[in-house]
Amino acid sequence: MNPTNKQSFTVTTPLYYVNDVPHIGHAYTTMAADTIARWQRLQHRDVLLITGTDEHGQKIERTAIAAGVEPQVHCDRIVERFDSLWSKLNIKYDRFSRTTAANHQQIVKDFFQRVWESGDIYQGTQQGWYCVACEEFKEERDLLEDKHCPLHPSKQVEWRDESNYFFRLSKYQQQLEALYAEHPDFILPISRRNEVLKFVAQGLQDFSISRVNVNWGIPLPTDPDQTIYVWFDALLGYVTALIDPHAEASLDNALHSRWPIDLHLIGKDILRFHAVYWPAMLMSAGLPLPERVFAHGYFTKDGKKISKSEGNAIDPIALVDRYGAEPLRYYFLKEIEFGQDGDFNETRFVEIVNADLANSLGNLVNRTLNMAKKYCQGRVPDCNAADISADNPLKILGRDLGSQVDIAYNSLAFKTACEAIFNLVRSSNKYIDDLAPWTLFKQDKHAELAQVLYSVLESARLSAYLLSPIVPKISTDIYRQLGLNIDFDLNCCNNSNNDLASQVTVNSESPIDNTAAIENWEHHQTWGILQANYQLGEPQPIFTKLELPTAPSS
């Protein structure tokens, strides 16, 4: 992903299926999407973060019936749970797309008409084993014993023999293969790309885009007795989200300014729909394709597969209520390589977060600010970056850190970004221990003391800035203790001012005029921008250590 030459950037999560309350996989994808959106905004891009819900289909219909409510009532209840979780996790989405919205139905009809006119829809008969949980026909060779779905082992598939309408997926076999060859980064990571290449190489089969005897869906424009297949419907929710709030709902209006999408973030279980079906549908409609599809892996808990039969589901709502958003955001993005499978262990989670956010980063900020308060009257020491020698280890690390982290974020390598940042944090703590500022003070080595404290203060500032897409509140606290009243949450929404430099205000309790010190604050990503004698804030703990509950959560 290399959006450096684009002024706008659009990223999507999946439109999550509302058959049940949100789980940890939903939270993980959305935390990642929020993080990359925040980073792109820090690069002064006009960012749109889209999330939402997929609300049609037989599974929703049956779930609502089992609960004794209308499908729309069920959908509304689950949507509230998703929105509540996003608020708890400090997810700042720009658009929430619901497939039951009236404007979405119009987009689906317009898109269907384009594909119909291209001659890629025809009526035929579908026979086979159907998984309601997947909303997908399954190859018999892929089924488990007793005709159970491999993705939903507790669910038995159903035999279907229906007259449906089909999309000519097979027509686009060669075009898709050319797409994958000419744009190898279209599907990432490489392991997922290889999965798709293998699947397509087996030969593509046309797929049904309508269902009979399913009432909860959008009626097929050419045959109202059938409803549009949930995936043909849901994928278009990304397009619906692009309609300006006050614009008329039409496909042309939706595609007017931001299409194509820059990045689809998904779980690997829905890779085929996004990397095969979706681009073929868009080709049929004559529309440009998304830039990239990135599929992350699955989670285990304590080394075991998560399943209802095991009773070991990870409840993100319970976790965020117990520990708060920032620890979860940090752990899941730092500890698990994005794109690979990962394991969650609550004890390790607490240990990692305490070690990094409290013992390393929190200790660095607190001890340095207290020394500045004691030795420099609570100000940045009387020196600037130019006074720091070129062989200073923190200056060397900080000099290229911004560009390294930029590459990592743009590659969705959140773990790499965090490791690079915390290398500077740990090096800063070691630098303090090695140089012993308290000894320099006693020896009246004020110039050396100033350079040590400046180097560490600036390293703490740069670390906070680079971590802000992941832990915005902690980064805001650090900036404010450095005397800089910047709220990184204000920078994460398109309806706010995206220019950080314009947000900088002086500490209201400062006895000096800091205006001159902030004139060149547009380069926050660069090491060495703190100005001499800048008034610092009052030292406060930035992170309270977590404690495990008496019994680990389920």
Helices and strands as residue ranges (DSSP letters): E 8-17, H 24-42, E 46-54, H 58-67, H 71-88, E 95-98, H 102-117, E 121-131, E 136-138, G 140-142, E 158-167, G 169-172, H 173-182, E 187-188, H 190-201, E 207-208, E 210-211, E 219-220, E 223-228, H 230-234, H 237-240, H 251-254, E 263-267, G 268-270, H 271-272, I 273-277, H 278-285, E 293-296, E 299-301, E 304-305, H 316-323, H 325-335, E 342-344, H 346-353, I 354-362, H 363-375, G 385-387, H 393-410, H 414-435, H 437-442, H 446-467, H 472-481, G 490-492, H 500-503, G 515-518
